[in-house]
Amino acid sequence: MIIIDCLAVGDGKKLLTRDVIGAGPRTVKGILESEGFKVKIVPYEDFKSIDREDIVFISAMSSDIRAVKKLVDKIRMKVDKIILGGPIANDLNILNKVNADISIVGEAELTLRELIKKDFNPEGVKGVTYWKDFKVYNNPLREVLKDLSLITPSTKIKDYKNYFSARVYVEVVRGCSNFKRALLLCKSYCGKCERGTLSCPQHINPGCGFCSVPSVFGYAKSRDEDTIVEEIEELLKEGVKRIVLSAPDFLDYGRDSYNPYEPVNYEAIESLLSRCKELSERFNSKILIENVKANLFDERVAKIIKEYLGSTTIYIGCESGDKEHCNLLGRPSEPRDVLKAVKIAKKYNLKAQVYFIYGLPGENERSSRNTIRFMHKLKPYIDKITVYKFRPLPMSAFQNFKPNVTKFSLKIKETARRINLEIKRKYLGKRLEVIIAEKHFNKKEDAVGYLKDSGLLVVVKDGAKYIGEVKKVRIKKVYEKYLEGVIDGS
């Protein structure tokens, strides 16, 4: 068996987040290994050909559909079964678009184990779609996983040739505590979801309208601390240098909840991060966190993160700089919460990156102008703005909407580009520690590397001979999305 990791390859070439190794394929590999199968992961760009395989698993996102279709057409006649998983499989019609045999909808832990017991006969297995007699059948969805001890990721990471430089994601929280609803879809406000509710009288999918996490994975649930630490240690022993504690919101850790305003479990977070610091120092590695909700990020959290992770990067979702628009989207945070959070981050020397989405349902000229003004307010306190075009995700509240891209939307994108270029100028002349990852795509004598404490890309002139090493690099030029420099002293 093989697992082909197609996550974030888009049309077939992974240009951004090349240093990311997600938790999903490793989780599937761990399940198969625990059931006695010999299996390897092949990143999409490393896949060349196939001789003969019984079963091929493909992990992908909705945006990767073009690459997945090409891949399936290429291998279709050489394999017995092709099974799709990951966010792409949340589309219950995916098998009508991609010529695979089975798709696993949502979480794989119970579904895949049941498929194995039934010799991959999908009939009667919850959480799958499959072909039978030239027709696609959708079995009932499976209830969300509650026993997180069934999450057993493989720590054999060397299937990925860039494992030594990559940000390897370790899942710490599954699901999200934001069980508010997108008021844009609400026909008669009842107030039930003011602080989150498991049931909506109007059957609006939970969470921010553009996000499918609460529908797919349920409310926030935390993995056991010992299990997380053991997984991290095994990965570090393999030679991994950067670990990301992955969660829709890291501040949900230790407070399993569907209320996005419930107090943070500071003690649980400090306990986990203190053990992470010990591992980081022992293995000379860097441990990072991912997303945080702005309304939960306060000085006490900032102190804990700074003490145990140092001057690391935090990622904050804002999506819209317009308060009314945020409420319509079902956001738990308002723009003022984001501004407060980035100011606290700056005070504690944490690098804040803020997300926005343009073309969202409910976006208009007023909300776009307010978003642009708010971006400028954030500029003195942040390290980067990341802007995405709205994409309707299956199982999200906005799954049936189309992007609402206007000239005002595009101004949001352009403003982010200009602000990012301004922010990058602060790196000019600085000496930075860079993990040299791979040869440059076009100039083979140059190399591409990453800062240890973030995913910021650095082009290193004449750096190809240092792949696998950590070098001091003096920054000579800055661009919107990357830096360029030379080995210090060269």
C-alpha positions in Angstrom: 0.0 0.0 0.0 1.0 3.6 -0.5 -0.3 6.9 0.6 0.2 9.8 -1.9 0.3 13.1 -0.1 -1.4 15.6 -2.4 -2.1 18.2 0.3 -1.7 21.8 -1.0 -0.4 20.9 -4.5 -3.1 22.8 -6.3 -2.8 22.2 -10.0 0.2 20.0 -9.5 3.1 22.1 -8.3 3.5 22.8 -4.6 4.8 26.4 -4.6 3.8 27.6 -1.1 4.1 25.8 2.2 6.6 23.4 0.7 8.1 23.0 4.2 4.8 21.7 5.7 4.2 18.0 6.5 0.6 17.6 7.7 -0.7 15.2 10.3 -3.3 13.5 8.1 -1.1 11.2 6.0 0.9 10.1 9.0 -2.3 9.3 10.9 -3.5 7.1 8.1 -0.1 5.4 7.9 -0.1 4.8 11.7 -3.6 3.1 11.4 -2.4 0.8 8.6 0.9 0.0 10.4 -1.0 -0.9 13.5 -3.1 -3.3 11.5 0.0 -5.1 10.2 0.3 -3.5 6.7 3.5 -2.4 5.1 2.9 1.1 3.8 4.8 4.2 2.7 4.0 7.8 2.1 5.0 9.4 -1.2 4.7 13.2 -1.6 2.9 14.1 -4.8 6.0 15.7 -6.4 8.1 12.7 -5.7 5.7 10.3 -7.2 7.0 9.0 -10.6 5.2 5.8 -11.5 3.7 2.7 -10.1 4.2 -0.9 -11.0 1.4 -2.7 -9.1 -0.3 -1.8 -5.9 -3.3 -3.4 -4.1 -4.5 -0.1 -2.6 -3.5 3.5 -3.1 -4.7 6.2 -0.6 -4.7 9.8 -1.7 -4.9 12.6 0.9 -5.8 16.0 -0.5 -7.7 19.3 0.0 -10.6 20.6 -2.1 -8.2 23.0 -3.9 -6.1 20.0 -5.1 -8.8 18.4 -7.3 -7.0 19.1 -10.6 -3.8 17.4 -9.5 -5.8 14.5 -7.9 -7.7 13.9 -11.2 -4.5 13.8 -13.2 -2.9 11.4 -10.7 -5.9 9.0 -10.6 -6.1 8.9 -14.4 -2.4 8.1 -14.5 -2.6 5.1 -12.0 -6.2 3.9 -12.5 -5.4 0.8 -14.5 -2.5 -0.3 -12.3 -4.2 -0.5 -8.9 -7.1 -2.5 -7.4 -8.5 0.3 -5.3 -8.1 4.0 -4.9 -9.3 5.6 -1.7 -9.6 9.3 -1.2 -9.3 11.1 2.2 -8.7 14.5 3.7 -10.8 17.6 3.1 -11.4 16.7 -0.6 -13.5 13.8 0.5 -16.0 16.0 2.5 -17.6 16.6 -0.9 -20.1 13.8 -1.0 -20.1 14.0 -4.9 -16.3 13.7 -5.2 -16.4 10.2 -6.8 -18.4 11.7 -9.6 -15.6 14.1 -10.2 -12.6 11.9 -9.5 -12.4 8.3 -10.7 -11.6 6.7 -7.4 -13.3 3.8 -5.7 -14.0 4.9 -2.1 -13.9 8.2 -0.3 -13.6 8.5 3.5 -15.7 11.4 4.7 -14.3 13.2 7.8 -12.3 11.3 10.3 -10.5 8.1 9.3 -9.7 6.5 12.6 -12.9 4.3 13.0 -13.9 4.2 9.3 -10.5 2.9 8.1 -10.3 0.3 10.8 -13.7 -1.0 9.9 -12.9 -1.0 6.2 -9.8 -3.1 7.0 -11.9 -5.6 9.0 -14.3 -6.0 6.0 -11.4 -6.4 3.5 -12.2 -2.9 2.1 -15.8 -3.8 1.3 -17.5 -0.4 1.9 -21.1 -1.7 2.1 -22.6 -0.8 5.5 -19.5 1.2 6.7 -20.4 4.6 8.0 -18.6 7.6 6.7 -17.8 6.4 3.1 -19.0 7.0 -0.4 -18.3 4.3 -3.0 -19.2 2.9 -6.4 -21.5 -0.1 -6.9 -23.2 -1.1 -10.1 -22.1 2.1 -11.8 -23.7 4.2 -9.2 -22.2 6.2 -6.3 -23.7 5.4 -2.9 -23.4 7.6 0.2 -23.5 5.8 3.5 -24.6 7.6 6.6 -22.0 9.9 8.1 -20.1 8.7 11.1 -20.4 10.3 14.5 -17.4 12.5 15.4 -14.6 10.7 17.2 -14.6 11.0 21.0 -11.9 8.5 21.9 -8.8 10.4 20.8 -6.5 7.5 21.9 -7.5 6.1 18.5 -5.3 8.8 16.9 -2.1 6.8 16.4 0.1 8.7 13.9 3.2 7.0 12.5 6.5 8.7 13.5 8.4 7.2 10.6 8.9 10.5 8.9 11.7 9.8 6.4 9.3 9.1 3.5 9.5 12.9 3.2 12.9 13.8 1.9 12.6 17.3 3.5 11.7 16.0 6.9 14.9 17.6 8.4 13.8 21.1 7.4 10.0 20.8 7.4 7.4 22.0 9.9 6.0 18.7 11.0 2.5 19.0 12.3 1.5 17.2 15.5 -2.2 17.2 16.3 -3.0 18.4 19.8 -6.6 19.5 19.5 -9.3 18.1 17.1 -12.4 20.2 16.4 -13.1 23.7 17.4 -14.9 25.5 20.2 -16.7 28.0 18.0 -20.2 26.7 17.9 -21.7 30.0 17.0 -23.6 30.3 13.7 -23.2 32.6 10.6 -26.0 35.1 11.2 -25.9 35.9 7.5 -28.0 32.7 7.1 -30.2 33.3 10.2 -33.8 34.1 9.3 -35.0 34.6 12.8 -32.5 35.2 15.6 -33.1 33.1 18.7 -29.9 33.8 20.6 -29.1 30.2 21.3 -25.6 30.4 19.8 -24.6 33.6 21.5 -21.9 31.6 23.3 -22.1 28.5 21.2 -24.7 25.7 21.0 -24.7 22.1 19.7 -28.1 22.5 18.2 -29.5 25.2 15.9 -33.3 25.4 15.3 -32.5 26.5 11.7 -30.0 23.8 11.1 -27.2 26.2 10.2 -23.8 24.4 10.2 -21.7 25.5 13.2 -18.7 27.7 13.3 -17.5 30.5 11.1 -19.5 30.3 7.8 -16.5 29.6 5.6 -15.0 26.9 7.9 -16.0 23.2 7.9 -14.0 22.1 11.0 -16.9 22.1 13.5 -19.2 20.2 11.1 -16.5 17.6 10.3 -14.7 17.2 13.6 -17.2 18.5 16.2 -16.4 20.6 19.3 -12.8 21.0 20.6 -11.3 17.9 22.1 -7.7 17.5 23.3 -5.3 14.7 23.0 -3.6 13.3 26.1 -0.4 15.2 27.0 1.8 12.1 27.4 0.7 10.8 24.0 1.6 14.2 22.4 5.0 14.4 24.1 5.8 10.8 23.1 5.0 11.5 19.4 7.1 14.7 19.4 10.0 12.9 21.0 9.9 10.1 18.5 9.9 12.6 15.6 12.8 14.5 17.1 14.8 11.3 17.4 14.2 10.8 13.7 15.9 14.1 13.0 13.0 16.5 12.7 14.0 20.1 13.6 10.6 21.9 13.6 7.4 20.7 15.2 4.1 22.6 15.0 1.5 21.9 17.7 -1.5 21.7 15.4 -5.0 22.8 16.3 -7.8 24.9 14.8 -7.1 26.9 17.9 -4.2 26.0 20.2 -5.9 27.9 23.1 -8.7 25.3 23.0 -6.2 22.8 24.5 -7.3 21.3 27.7 -10.7 22.9 27.7 -12.9 20.6 25.6 -15.8 22.9 24.7 -18.2 24.3 22.2 -18.2 27.7 23.9 -15.6 30.0 22.2 -15.6 32.3 25.3 -14.9 29.7 28.0 -11.7 30.6 30.0 -8.4 29.3 28.7 -6.9 26.3 30.6 -3.6 28.0 31.4 -2.4 25.1 33.5 -2.8 22.5 30.8 -1.1 24.7 28.2 1.8 25.5 30.5 2.2 21.8 31.4 2.4 20.8 27.8 4.7 23.6 26.7 7.1 23.1 29.6 7.7 19.5 28.5 8.0 20.7 24.9 10.7 23.2 25.9 12.7 20.4 27.6 12.5 18.3 24.3 13.4 21.3 22.2 16.5 22.0 24.2 17.5 18.3 24.3 17.3 17.9 20.6 18.3 21.4 19.5 15.0 21.9 17.7 12.1 24.4 17.5 8.6 23.8 18.6 5.9 26.1 17.3 2.2 26.7 17.8 -0.4 27.4 15.1 -3.7 29.2 15.4 -5.1 31.2 18.3 -8.4 32.9 18.7 -7.9 36.6 19.3 -10.6 36.8 22.0 -8.7 34.2 24.1 -5.2 35.6 23.6 -4.2 37.6 26.7 -1.1 38.6 28.6 -1.1 35.4 30.7 -1.1 33.3 27.5 1.6 35.5 25.9 3.8 35.1 29.0 3.5 31.3 28.9 4.2 31.1 25.2 7.2 33.4 25.5 8.7 31.5 28.5 8.6 28.1 26.9 8.7 28.7 23.1 10.7 31.9 23.0 10.1 34.5 20.3 7.9 32.3 18.1 5.2 33.0 15.6 1.4 33.0 16.3 -1.3 33.0 13.7 -4.6 34.9 14.3 -7.7 34.8 12.1 -9.4 38.1 11.5 -10.9 37.5 8.1 -12.8 40.8 8.0 -11.9 44.2 9.5 -15.5 45.1 9.7 -17.3 44.4 13.1 -20.8 43.9 11.5 -19.4 41.6 8.8 -17.6 39.5 11.5 -20.9 39.0 13.3 -22.6 37.9 10.1 -19.8 35.4 9.5 -20.2 33.8 12.9 -16.8 34.9 14.1 -16.0 34.6 17.9 -13.7 37.6 17.7 -14.2 41.2 16.6 -11.5 43.3 14.9 -10.8 45.1 18.2 -10.0 41.7 19.8 -7.4 41.1 17.0 -5.9 44.6 17.5 -5.6 43.9 21.2 -4.0 40.5 20.6 -1.3 41.7 18.2 -0.4 44.5 20.6 0.1 42.0 23.4 2.1 39.8 21.0 4.4 42.7 20.1 4.9 43.5 23.8 6.2 39.9 24.4 8.2 39.8 21.2 6.0 37.2 19.5 5.6 37.4 15.8 1.9 37.8 14.9 0.6 36.8 11.5 -3.0 37.7 10.7 -5.4 36.0 8.2 -8.0 37.8 6.0 -10.3 36.4 3.4 -11.6 38.4 0.4 -14.7 37.7 -1.6 -16.6 36.4 1.4 -20.4 36.3 1.5 -21.7 39.5 2.9 -18.7 41.5 1.8 -19.5 44.9 0.4 -17.8 48.3 -0.2 -18.2 49.4 3.4 -16.7 46.2 4.9 -13.9 46.1 2.3 -12.9 49.7 3.1 -13.1 49.0 6.9 -10.9 45.9 6.3 -8.3 47.9 4.5 -8.2 50.6 7.2 -7.9 47.9 9.8 -4.9 46.3 8.0 -3.1 49.6 8.3 -3.9 49.7 12.0 -2.3 46.3 12.5 0.8 47.0 10.5 3.0 48.3 13.4 2.4 45.2 15.4 2.5 42.3 13.0 5.0 40.2 11.0 2.7 39.3 8.0 -0.7 39.5 6.6 -2.0 36.4 4.8 -4.9 36.9 2.4 -7.0 34.1 0.9 -9.7 34.2 -1.7 -13.0 32.7 -0.3 -13.6 29.1 -1.4 -16.9 27.4 -0.5 -15.9 24.3 1.5 -18.1 21.2 1.6 -19.9 20.9 5.0 -19.4 24.6 5.8 -22.3 26.9 6.3 -21.3 28.8 3.1 -20.8 25.6 1.0 -23.4 26.8 -1.6 -22.0 30.3 -2.0 -19.8 31.5 -4.7 -16.9 33.9 -4.2 -18.1 37.5 -4.2 -15.0 39.1 -5.8 -15.3 42.8 -6.6 -12.9 45.7 -7.2 -13.1 46.4 -3.5 -12.2 42.8 -2.7 -9.1 43.1 -4.9 -8.1 46.2 -3.0 -7.9 44.0 0.1 -5.5 41.7 -1.7 -3.4 44.6 -3.0 -3.2 46.3 0.4 -1.9 43.1 2.0 0.8 42.8 -0.7 2.0 46.4 -0.1 2.0 46.0 3.7 3.9 42.7 3.6 6.6 44.3 1.4 6.9 47.2 4.0 7.1 44.8 6.9 9.8 42.7 5.1 12.1 45.7 4.9 12.8 45.4 8.6 14.9 42.3 7.7 17.3 44.1 5.4 20.9 43.7 6.7 19.9 41.3 9.5 21.7 38.0 10.2 19.2 35.2 10.5 19.4 31.5 11.3 18.1 29.6 8.2 17.6 25.9 7.7 18.8 25.2 4.2 16.1 22.9 2.7 16.5 22.3 -1.1 18.0 23.6 -4.3 16.4 26.6 -5.8 13.7 25.8 -8.4 15.5 27.6 -11.3 19.1 28.4 -10.1 20.7 25.2 -9.1 23.7 26.9 -7.3 21.2 28.7 -5.0 19.1 27.2 -2.3 15.8 27.7 -0.5 15.6 27.7 3.2 13.3 28.7 6.1 13.6 30.6 9.4 13.5 28.2 12.3 10.7 30.0 14.1 8.3 30.4 11.1 7.6 29.4 7.5 9.2 32.5 6.0 11.1 31.4 2.9 14.7 32.6 2.3 16.5 32.3 -1.0 20.2 31.7 -0.2 22.6 32.7 -2.9 25.2 30.0 -3.6 23.7 27.9 -0.8 23.0 24.6 -2.6 26.1 23.0 -1.1 24.8 23.5 2.4 21.5 21.6 2.1 20.6 20.0 5.5 22.6 22.6 7.5 21.6 25.6 9.6 23.5 28.7 8.5 23.6 32.4 9.4 22.3 34.3 6.4 22.6 38.0 5.9 19.5 39.4 4.2 20.3 41.5 1.1 16.9 41.9 -0.6 13.3 41.6 0.4 10.2 40.6 -1.6 6.5 40.4 -0.8 6.6 36.6 -0.1 10.3 35.8 0.6 13.7 37.1 1.6 17.0 36.8 -0.2 20.5 36.7 1.3 24.0 35.3 1.4 25.8 33.0 3.8 27.2 35.3 6.5 30.9 35.8 5.8 30.8 34.8 2.1 
